[in-house]
Amino acid sequence: MEPVFVDRSESLAMIGGVRDRLSQGVGSLLVVEGDSGFGKSTLMRRFAATESGGTCRIVLSRCMPTIGTGSRYAPVWDALTQLSKSPVEPPRRSRLARMLREGTAAAAPELLSVAVPGLGAAFTATRAAAAATVATGSIPGDSLLHADGLATRQLVDVVVQQARDGKPLLLMIDDIQLSDHGTLELLHLLLPRLRDEPLALVLGLGSYGRSASGGQAVHELLAEWERDYGTDSVLRHQVPALPAWAVRQLVTERLRGKAVPERFPDHVFDATAGHPVFVDQVLNLWHPGYGADVPLPEKLPAAIEDRFGRLDPHDRELLVVGATMGEFFCSHTVAEVTGMPQLQVQDRLHAIQRDHGLVTERRRSELPRWTRNLHIDWYDFEHRLLQRTIRRVQQREGARLLRHAGIADALGRLPRAAGSELPRELRVLIADQLRQAGPARAAECAVAHLDLARTAAVEELAFLQAEQHCRTAIDAVRLLPEGTEDHDRRLVEAVELLLSLTEVRWQGGHTDHARPEIDTLAAEAEQAARRLGDRLLIARTTLLRGKTLLAVDGLAPSLAKLEEAVQRARECGDEGITALYVAMVEYGRQLPKRDLKAGLAVLVDAERLYGSAPQLSETGNPVLQHARNLNEMQIGVNLFDAGRFDEARVRLERCVARLDGETPQVELPIALNYLAQLHVAMGAEDKAREALSRALQFEESRGGASGWHAYNSALLALITSRDRTRAREAVALAEEAWQETTCTWLVNLVPIVRNLYVEVLLETGHDPDLAARLARDSLVETERTGMDRSRIAAYCLRSRLRSHAGDIDDAAADARMALSVLEERGDMPALRTEEVLHDAARALHAAGAPHEAQTLWDRARTEIHRKADSMAAPDDRARFLNGVPLNRTLLTHDVPPGHGGAGTVPGQRESRPRA
C-alpha cells in the first residue's frame, strides 16, 4: 500500500524556506526535530522527492544505527555518491566521482587523497605512525590526531566545491543523532561557511536523540551553534502532531471504499492525539464491521502488539529475530538463527509484507555500497518504534542474549563474492551483536572491537572511532574473570591503545573519592601485565603508568615509575631495546625538572643507545623517529638551560632542519618553541618572533586546539608586550593562549602558559588583580604536582606584583621562597638563574637587605659571564651581553636605586609533545 501523506504544510514550508533563501544566495541550517513515529523522515523524503529539479539540487542521506556511529563521514560520502551519479558532474574530481559511483570500498583517506592533491603523503606517514601505535602503544596520539582534523577539513572543502560546481546544493541528512563524530565535526566546520557558499543544510533529529550514542553531542553542538550564529542562521522546527482534520483525511484516504462510521475518525484522533504512527497502527487494526466503537489501545506499543499478534507464530519468530538484529535484517541471517530454510523464510517475509505491512524489502539498487560483494536481500521495518517494540516486548532476556549470539555467528557466514573480505560495516554489526550477547560472548566481543579499533586507527585514521571501540572492548573484558589470559592480555592491549590515542587530552587532578580514569586504567593494565608475566608488556605498562602518574599525581611519583620502566625494559634484553629507548627518552625528558644534570645524562645515554643499536637506527619505525626527535630537541633545550648556548643552538637548528624534511612534522612546533626561547635569551627577539610565527602558522593550518599552539602564542605575547605601543595586542594574545590552554589542559603546559600570562599582565600593567589570582593558582597547583621550576617562577612573579602594590614585606617573603626552592634544586630548565637572582635581589633590597641583595646581583653577573663564555662568535657574545636588557643593566650599573630593567621568567617547559 502506498503511504498517504497529509497535512505537513507548515513543516514543508520550513524546509522550502531554506531552499528559497539558498536560491537567493543565502545559506542556512534547519534542524527538523520529531518524536519517533511523527513522520520526520517521511517529511524529508517527501520534500526531496517532490522538490528536486528546481532552482537547487537536493540530496538526502541518512545516518544508520550501529553502522552510522562507526562509519566515518558515512552520510557525507552517501551524499557525494548521489552527486557523482549526476549527468552534469563536472570533469574535475572525476576519479573520485568514478570511485563513488562504482562503490569502491575505500576508506576516507584514500578517497580524499584522490580528491585533494598532496594529501596522500601526509596520510601515508600518519598511517605508519598509527600502525606503530597499534603495534607498540608507545607513540602518543598527538602525533596522529592532526591527520584526523586534516581529513575533516579537506572533506569540507570537497563538499563546498561540489556546491559551487552546479546549482546551489541543499544537503539533507536524516537521523543526525546516529551520526559518527567525524560527520559532526565536519558539520561544525561547514556551518560558518554557509553564509558565503551556495550551500544549505537540513538535519533531521529524533527527539529521543539524547539517548543515542551521538545524541548528547548533537544537542550540545546545537546549543553552541545557536549561541555563535544566532537563530536567523540556525533554525529549529518541531514536527507537530496531526490535527483533527488531517487525521480525518488520513482515515478517509486509507479506508477508502470501506464502510467507515462517521464518528470513527474522531475516535481515532481522541485515542492517538494525532501521533502519526499511532494512527497508522490503529488503522491497520481496523476491519469492516467493527464500527466506530472498535476498542482502541491506549498506548502505541499496545497497538503494535495487537497488530503483531495477528501473525502466525512462525512469522512472529522471524520478525523477532529480525528486530533483534536491528532496524534492518536479511533472510539469510533469520534462516540461520531459526533453522528454517532460507527460501521458506523469504516466502514468509514476502507474505507478511503483502498482507500486514510491518516490513519492506529494498531493491538491490537501493542497498548501501558496502553490501556490494554480499549476496543478500535486505528488509526494513516500517519504522524504528515498531522494531523496538517487537524487540523489547516479544522476548525474554535470556532468549534475547541467545538470539544476539546466533545473529553474530550468522552474520559472519553471510554469502559473499569469492575472495572478498567481510566489509568493515558488517564487522561493526557483528561486534555489536556480540556486545549485546552478554558475558557468554565477552571474550569474542573484546577481540572484535579491538580489531575494529585497529582498523579505524590504521586504515581510516578515525581515532575517535578507534577510541570508542577500545572502550567497548574494555567493558567486555571486565565481564571476564580477572587473572585469565583472555582478561589480562585483552585488557593490556585495549588500555595501551586507548591511552596512546587519548594522551593529548589527558587531564590531571582528582578528588579523595575518585582517581582520573587514565591512571585507573594504567594501573589495571600494569597489574594485568604482571599477572601475565610478560616482561615486555610489564615494561611498556610501567612506562604508561609513569606518564599517567605525571598527569594525575605530579612529578615525584612519575619519576619513580619512569625510572622503574627503564629498568624493566633493560631486563628484556634485545627484545626490549625499543621499549628501553622510548622509556629512556621519556624519563630523560622529565628528570631535568628535578635534576638538570642527571636528566641531561639520561638523554645523552639514550642518544648513544640509538646510535649503537642497529634495530633502532636502521629502521623507519615512526615510534623511534618520534622519540629520536624528542630526544634531540630535549638535549638541545637542556644544554640551553645549562648555559651551553652554542651547543644548544646547533642541536635545535639541526633538529628543525631535519623536521622540515619529514612527514608529518608533528614535533616541529615544539622544536621551534625551544629555538625561540634560545633566541630570546641571546637577545635575538626578531629570530624568536619568526620561529614562533612559523610554529603558529603550522598548527593553524592543521586546525584544532593545541597546548603547544597556546604555549607559542603566550611566548609571542610576552615578546610583543615589550613594545609599549602593542600592549593591548599582547594582552589579547596572552588571553587567547590561556583560554586555549584551559580547553586542552595539558598538565605540563598549564602552569607555563599561566605564568606567561601573568608576566604579560605585569609588563603591560593590565589587571593586576587577575595577575595575582593567576599567580596564586600556579603556586597551589605546583605545590601538588611538584613542578618546582614553575613554582619558582610563580613566586618571582607574585613578588614583583606585591612590590608594585607596595607590599614590600610579602614581596620579600615570596623572593625568599623562590630562592629557597632554587637553592634546594639547583639550576633548573628554562629558569634563567640570573633573572631569578635579580628579581629576588630587587625585592630584598626594597625590604632593607642591601647586602644580601648585592650578593645576589653579583651571583647574577657571574651567571651571565658563564653563559657568555659558551658562545664562540663575538657577535653572539656582544648581542647577549649588550642586547638583553637585564644583562646590559647588570653589567653596566650597580643596579640600585632603579633596580634595573624588569626581570623576565618566561616560563618553564615541563612539557609533553602535542602536535
Secondary structure, DSSP 4 states (H G I P E B T S, - for coil): -PPP----HHHHHHHHHHHHHHHTT---EEEEEE-TTSSHHHHHHHHHHHHTTSSSEEEEEEPPTTHHHHSTTHHHHHHHHHHHT-TT--STTHHHHHHHHTT----HHHHHHHHSTTHHHHHHHHHHHHHHHHHHS-S-GGGTHHHHHHHHHHHHHHHHHHHHTSS-EEEEEE-GGG--HHHHHHHHHHGGGGGGSSEEEEEEEETTGGGSTTHHHHHHHHHHHHHHH-TTTEEEEEPPPPPHHHHHHHHHHHTTTS---TTHHHHHHHHHTT-HHHHHHHHHH--TTS-TTPPPPSSHHHHHHHHHTTS-HHHHHHHHHHHHH-SEE-HHHHHHHH---HHHHHHHHHHHHHHH-SEEEPPGGGS-GGGTTB----EEES-HHHHHHHHHHSS-HHHHHHHHHHHHHHHHT--B-TTPPPPHHHHHHHHHHHHHT-GGGHHHHHHHHHHHHHHHHHTS--HHHHHHHHHHHHHHHTTSPTTSHHHHHHHHHHHHHHHHHHGGG------SS---HHHHHHHHHHHHHHHHT-HHHHHHHHHHHHHHHHHHT-HHHHHHHHHHHHHHHHTTGGGGHHHHHHHHHHHHHHGGGT-HHHHHHHHHHHHHHHHH-HHHHT---HHHHHHHHHHHHHHHHHHHHTT-HHHHHHHHHHHHHHHHTSSS-TTHHHHHHHHHHHHHHTT-HHHHHHHHHHHHHHHHHH-S--HHHHHHHHHHHHHHHTSGGGHHHHHHHHHHHHHHHHHH--TTTHHHHHHHHHHHHHHHT--HHHHHHHHHHHHHHHHHH--HHHHHHHHHHHHHHHHHTT-HHHHHHHHHHHHHHHHHH-S-TT--HHHHHHHHHHHHHHTT-HHHHHHHHHHHHHHHHHHHTT--SHHHHHIIIIISHHHHHHHHS--TTTT-SPP------------
